[in-house]
Amino acid sequence: MLLLGPLGGIAAAFMNFSIGFYVGGQVLAGILGSVVTYGYGAEGKHGANYIQTTAASVAGMMAMSTLIQAMAWMGMPEVPAWQLVTYMLCIGMMAAGIGMLYTPILVERMQLTFPSGLAVANILRALTDPVLLKQSVSRLFGGMGAGLMGGIGAAKLAFLGAIELSASTFGAGLIVGARVGIPAIVGGGIFWALAPYFVSIGWLKEGEPFRKIAFLIALGLILGAAIVDLSLIFWRVARRLSQPGERIVVPEEQRTGPRASLPRLLAWVGVWTVATIVCGVQFFNEPLGYMILAVALVYLFVIVNGISLGLTDSNPISSAFVVTVLILASIGLKDPMLGLMAAMVVFVSASVAGDMQQDRSTGWRLGSNRTLQFRFQVAGLLLGSVLAVAVAKFFMTAYPVLQLDQTVMSADQAPAQWTSAMTYKFVGALRSLTEPKPYQTQAILIGVLIGFATELLRKIIKANKGYQRFAAGSKAGFATDFMLDAVVLPSPYASSFGGFVNLHTSMWFAAGGVISSAINTLAPKPKAGEEQLPDDMSSTSLVGGGLIAGDALAALGLGLAGMAAVLG
């Protein structure tokens, strides 16, 4: 909390100010945490998991400092630091609880991959267990070395930068496989092909990237598919509750240590929800209705973004911010200050809850106690809320150029060293409060309809007994099922990834998925009695996790080196 978290947080804040995106701290903190707990043997993985949970919470909150930069760009009156700290703390505590509420659905029932969470779990198991380390060392550390070189090369070598090499994205593709990877490039390709049409109807300007409008459709795809899946989940829960006497299986992780308590968790969420609303109303004169709407949107985006994060390792938090602003504008909000403070609730919550779900996916695989893990995250959020405000004040005081609104600058006036792309997106969205664009809402609704219809068709087809026998009974059936999943009727959760990122990024993700599935399909089956790694520690997942870790190390090193050069 005092070393690993601030270290990753400073690098994350610097990346947000200088570039406009940041790398999560889970993988880095997991590696360093396992070093601390190595002497405890295989059980040290739990301590290392708690360490990375805390450190990642600190770093994730510090990355939220870009919201304070947006306030400066908009010329908003300076808010007392203690009010910002208190507001962010209340939001973070509420979001951690909501994220934990959803983990039984996303992690245990849907069993989403959460590529970075799986990478951390594999790293902790390998580095704290000599037997697993011996079996996996070459693949894990080979991937880390390749990821480190790829991350540095993409930043320093022009030809690698031109093809947008992303070792971590390729590694995530290796973990999830072709049925998730290929839909990403299918979605990206469709959005890219539709760009001229978007220009012709006025949804894009000539020369603008397709994802400037595609991300709204992509978010709608996830929302539509989530309506289908959540309806099925809640229906099954209702059926289960209507059948009393069913034996409840206590997870192994809960047999020792503090037991999870749903009433306590609900009380936690309730208290911090009220505290968040009160802070917004009292500190910033936010209308009560807008604050209640913002909190309601948190419950929606935490699960929608959680599904995206679980499948593709991408948490579209800035998209959640933009959509929140659009919704507020559609009901009559015109004040950018009120819009920022309300949308901040959704932005910070989506980030914190996503970290909670990612960390919990690691803890679920390791068998770490969920209540202890929740407490460690809360400790990290407490410090992270203070440091988020402090690091923003530090950077903007040391470099006044960060306070200048780049949205009103020409290309030659904008500072090359501080592009602040995320802040640019926030301010652009906030300015739409005074210049509403109805087509943005239309784009979201179109995405919702497509996502809902696609997921419903997938569920109907996959539930058909005849189709199940056909898919499992022959090579032709397997190939048909693969094409249905990958190309013909891909999951909206996977195909939406292509709307959030550039086409090259989707290509790297898809390439990793194809190579992973090809290797795992063609690899010889292990012989009887041959010592094997756990099922979720396949060669491709180990290499993929190593690539993510190596790329994160490169980002941390480059961020700290860049900050040192600027300070020097």
C-alpha positions, 0 to 999 in steps of 0.5 A: 500500500505504501510502496507498490501502490504509489509506485504504480499510481505515479506511473499511471497518473503520468501515463494519463497526463502524457498519453491518455491511458494507463496500465493496471497495477495488478500484474506488477503488484502480483509479481512483486508481492510474490517475491515478498511471500516466496518464503511461505511456500505454496500458501504464500500465494494468498498473501501475495494476492492480498498485497497485489489487491491493495497495491492495485487499488491505490494505483487505480485510484491515483489514475483517476487524477485526470478528472481533476485536470478536466475541471481545470480545462473547463475553467471550473472553480477550484474545489477544496482538496478535502471535499474531492478526497471525501467524494472520491473515497465515498464513491470508491467504497460504494463501488468496491461493495457493488463490485463484490456483489456482482462477482458471484455472477461474473466470476463464479456463475458466468466464469469469465476469463478475466485475462489479467486476473488469470495471468496474476493467478498463474504468476502467483501460483508459479512463483510461490510453488517450486513444483509449478515454477519448475514446470512453468518457468520457461513459458512464463518468464519467456513471455515476460521477456518477450512482453518487456522487449515488445513494450519497449520496442513499440515505444522506441521503434517507429516501425513497431509503433506504426503497426501498433504492436501491443504485447499485452493485447496479443497476450490477452488473445492467447489467454481467451482463444479464437472464439473471443479473438476473432469476433473482435476483428470481425467487429472492428472490420465492420465498424471500419468498413462503415466509416464512410457511411457514418461520414455520409450521415453526419455521425463522423467528420472526414478523417475522424477515427471510426471508434469515435462513434463506434464505441457508443454502438459497442457499448450498446451491444454489451448492454443488449446482450447483458439484458438477455444474460441477466434476465436468465440469471435472475430467473434461475435465481428466482427458481432456486429460491422457490425450492426450499431445502436445497443444500448450499455448498460453502466455497472452500475459501470460506471454510477458514477465515472470516465468512462472507455475509450478504447482509453486511455487504448490502449494508456497506453498499447502502451506507456508502451510496447514501454518503456519495449522494450526500457529498454530491448534493452538499459539496457541489450543489448537485441536484438530488435527482441527478445524483440518484440517476448517476448511482443507478447507472453505476449498477448498470455499468459495473456489470456491463463493463465487468463482462467486457473486462472479463472477456477481453481484458478491456474496461471501457471506463471512459465510454461509461463516462461519456454515455453518462454525460449523454444521458444527463444531457438528454434529460435537460442537464446543461451545466458542465460542472454538474455533469462532471461531478455526476459522471465522476461517480460512474467513471470511478465506480466502473474502474474500482469495481472492475479492479475488484472483479479482476482481483476476485477472479484471481482470488477465486482461482487461488482459493483466497478468502473473499472477505479478507481480499475485500478488506485489503482493497478497502485499505488501498482505496483509502490511501488511493483517494488521498493520493489521487488528489495529491498527484493531480495537484503535484503534476498541474502545479509543476507543469502549468501547461497541463491546465490549458484546455487543448480542445480549443487549441490548434494542432500546432499549439497543443503540447506534444509531450502532454497529449492527455487524450482521456481528459480530451475525451471527457471535456469534449463530452462535457461540452456536448451538454451545451451542444447536444447531438441526438445521433449519439443516443441513436447509436447506443440504442441501435447497439442495444437492439443488435446486441439483444437480438444477437445474444437471444439468437445465440441462446436459442441455437445453443440450447437446441438439443439437436444442435448440441448433438451435431456440434459435439458429434463430428468435425463438421459440427465442431467447425460449424459451431466454431464459425457460428461463434467466431464469425456468423453470430459472434458474442456481442461481448467479444465483437464490441471490443472492435468498437473501443479500439483501433483496428490494429489493436483488434488484429493483435487480439485476434492473432493471439486468439487464433494462435492459441486455439491452433496450438491447443487443438494440435498439441498432443494429449498428455500421456497417462500418469504424466505430470500436468499443470492445472487446467487453467495453466496451459502453455498459451495462458502462461505465455500470454500472462507473461506477455501481459506482465512484461508489457506492464513492466515496460510501461512502468519503466517507460513511465517512470523514466519519462517522468524522471526526464521531465522532472530533470 
